[in-house]
Amino acid sequence: MKTVFIINPRTDRKKQYRLMKEIKTHLVGQQIIIEKTIRPGSATFIAQKYAFEAQKEPIHIYVCGGDGTVHEVINGIANSPNIYISIIPIGTGNDFIKSFDALSIDDFLHLENYKDPVQMDIDLLKVDGEYAINTISFGFDVQVAKYANQIKSKLPLKGIVPYYIGMLGTLLHDSIQKYRIQIDDQKLPVNDYMFVVFCNGRFYGGGYQPCPHALMNDGQIDVCLIKPIPKKMIVDMAKTYEQGKHIEYPEYVSLYQAKTIGMDTENQTIYGNLDGEVRELRNPTIEIVKQALHLYLPNVN
């Protein structure tokens, strides 16, 4: 099996140095290919190249970066039967791996844990031909993502901090939007929403849990719809949102499961957040793609 490392060089240099040391220590004698991304989007093209090569032999790709790098790679290899993905979380945002309760970030970082990896086939979300491994969201969250991305590009902030700052910036503007949503065959009444989140994984935005019971291999999209919240409740609701306890406010929060979701925007462009990447969409249809990705997880037993 060919082993490939796709590395985002914009990550912390100390983390990259430790990764190279891990490679030299634990993969001695193996044929290793190291690919470094050169610009946003290049990880997708690198991954596509190996998806083509995987038709001849299996390939194990280590994705070394944050959630953005993972997003790019899965869009190059989704539904490729002979490619296996491992995540080395050396980026600034690493929400995807938090869904694995039994594993710590250190477990993912040590290459010795992949000698006999645990295979897990997971679903992906798809909208307008683009895949998302973690979440697709609309409304308040998209504005927060815009602010957070701007902040992260200028300041070395990590985890939930950029999201908090982005949330405060978004609160200064009107983030309420009206959506017409269909969940499978159920047409919901047109309503104002603050958050519209479709989940595959459980965490996003630095650690929030919109759908605390979401599973990545159940063939379902988990849906969280949050109606406008009084501003005096925002801070308290944010705390419960981080803990996944916001579902205790049924007057504001609704949860669903679905295989296909349609959003009627009356042909108007809206902005969506795919794994932290902001996209312009029109009348989007979000669907689940079952077992579209093969993961190799750390084996710490």
N, C-alpha and C positions, 0 to 999 in steps of 0.2 A: 504493500500500500504506500502510495506517495504521500509525503508529509509536507504541507505548505503553511507558512506563517504569513498572514496578511497583517501588516503592522501600520498603524497610523502614527507617523513620525511627529505629529503635533502633540503627542502625549508627553508627560513628564519624562525628562531625560534619565532621571534616576530609576524610574520604573522600567524604561527601555534597557538600561544597563543591567538591571537585575534579571530581566527576561533573557537577554543574551547570555548571561552567566548560567541561567537555568538550562538553556538549550545546550550549551557546551558541556554541562555537568550530566544531564539526564538523557541526552540523545546522541551520545558518542557513537560513532560508527554508522549512523543512519544517514541516508540521503535526505538532506533538508533543503527546501527552497524558501528563501525569504523574499517577500514582495512588500515594498513600501509604497503607500499611497502618496500621490503627488498633489492632488487637489480634491475638493469635494466631488464625490461621484466616481472617482477613479477606482474605488474598491469594488464597485459593481462590475466594471469592465474586467478587472483582474479575476473576479470570481467567475464571470461568464466564460473566460478562457479555460478555466479548470473544469467547469461544467461540461464543456465540449470534450476535454481530455478524459474525463471520467467515464466516457462511453467505452473506453478501452481498459481502464483499470481503476479500482477504487482510490479515492483521494480523501485524506484527512486534513481539513483546513482548520487552523487555529486562528481565530479572529481576535486580534490584539488591539484593543482600543475601547471606546465607550459604546453607548447604545446607538449613536449615529453610524459608527463603522459597522456594527452588527446589521443595522437596517440596510446599509448599502450592499453588504455581502449577501444577505438573504435574497435580495432582489436580483442577484446574479445567478443564484443556484437553486432557487425554490423548485421543488418537484424533480430534482435531479436524484435518481435512485442510488448512485454510487458515490455520493459525497456525504461526508460526516463532518459535523461542525462542533468545535469546542470553543468556548469563550474564555479569553484571558483578559479580565477586566482591568485594564490599565488606563482607561479614559476618565474624564471628569464626571460623567453620568453613567452609572452602571445599574439601572433599575431592573433590567431583565432578569439578572441572576438572583435577585431578592425573592423571586417566587419559589425558589428551592430552599425550603425551610431547614432541611437537614444539612445544608452546605453553607460554609462561610466564604467570604471573599478570598481568604487565604487558601482555602481548598481549591478554588479555581486557578489561583496564581501558580501553584506548584506543579510542574510538569510530571513529577514522579507519580502524581495521582491519576495520570492518564495511561499508565502502562497496561492496565486492564480496565478500560473505561466502561461506564454504565450507559448502554444505548437507550435512548428515549426518542420516539417519533412524536412530533408535536404538530399542531395545526398552525395555520397562519391566517391572518385577516387579509382581505384584498379589496381594493377600491380603485376603479378606473385603471386597472392593469398594474397597479403598484401594490406590493405586499407590505404588511406591517407585522412584526413579530410580537409586539407588546400591546399597543393601544392605538385607536383612532378616535379623535375627539374634536368637538366643535364648541363654539361659544366662548365663554370666559377663558377657558383653558388655552385657546389658540392665541389670544392676546397675551396671556402670561408667557406662553412659549416664545412669542416674538421678543418680549422684553428680556426673558431669561437668556435667549440666544445672543442678544445684543450685549448683555452684561458679561456672559462667559467669554465672548470674543475680545472683551476689553480688560477684564479683571480675572485673576486666577482663583475664582471661587468654585467650590465643589458642592456636590450633594444637593441638599434641599435649599441652601442659601440663595442661589440665583432665582429659584422658583418663588421664595418668599418675597424677594425684592420685586420680581415681576408681578406678583399678586398685588402688592401695594400699589405699583404703578397702574395696574389695570383697574383697581378700585376707584381711581380718579376719573375714569371714563365710564360711559354707559355700556356695559357688556351683555345686556339682556338681548336675546334674539328670539324671534318667533320661528318655530319649525313645524312642518307637517311631516310626521314620521310614520312609516309603516313597518311593523315588526312581524316578519313572516306574513301571515294573512290578516293580521290585526292592524287596522288603521286607527291610529290615535287621533284624538281631536287636536286641531291646531292649538298650540300652546306656547307661552313664553318660557324659555329655559335659560338658566344661567350656565349649567354644565350639561353636555351631552357626550357621554364617554362609552366607547365600545371596546371591550377588553378581551384579550387573549391571556395575557399575564395579569398579575395582581397589582403590581406597583408601577407608578410613573411619577414624573414631576419631582424627582429627588426622594420619593418615599411615600407618596400618597396612595391610598387603596380605594379607588372608586368601586371596585367589585371584589370584595374581600374573599369571596368563595370561588373565584374564577379558576378554571383548570385549563391547561394548555393542550390537553389531549382528549377532551370530551366531545369534540365535534360541535361545540356551541359557542356563539358569541355571547358574552355577558354584557348586559346593558345597564348603565346607570344614568338616569335622567333626574336633574335637580332643578326645581323651579326657583324663581327669584327669592332670595333670602333677605330679610331686613338687614340693613347695614350693621345694626347693633349686634347681630348674631354672627357676623362674618368670622370674627376671630375664634369664637368658640366652635363654630362649625368647621373651621379649618383644622382645629385640633382633632375633632372626631373624624374628619375626612382622612387625616394621616393615619389614624388608628383603625380605620375601616368601621367605625361605629356610627357614622352619619346615617346608616340605614335605620337607626332608632328614631328618625324624624320622618315618618311616612307622609306627613302633610307636605313635605318638600321633596322627598326622595322616593323614586320608583325604580325597582330593579326588574329586569326581564332576562330571558334567554331566547336566542333566535339563531337561525341559520342564514337568513338574509334580511337585510334592513334597507329600506328605501327612504330617501329624504327628498321631498318635493320642494325645490327652491324656486319654482316658477321660472325656471331657466336663468335665474340670477346667480352670479358667482358668489360663493361663500368660501371661507378659509377653513381648512382642516389641518389637524396636527397628527401626523403619522410618525410615531416613535420619536417625537421631538422635532420632526421636519415639517415645516409649514407648506401647505399646498393649496392652490386655487382649484375649487371643484364646483361642478354644476350638476344638480340633480343626482348626487352620488348614490350608488348602490354598494353597500358593504356586504361581503359574503365571507363565509368560513371555508377555508380550503383544508380538508382533513389530511392529517399526517403528511404534510408537504415538506417537512424538514427532519433530517436525521441528526439528533444531537449525540455527542459523546460527552458525558458528564464525568466529573472526577469520581473516582472510586476510593473512598476513605475508610472502608471497612477492613 
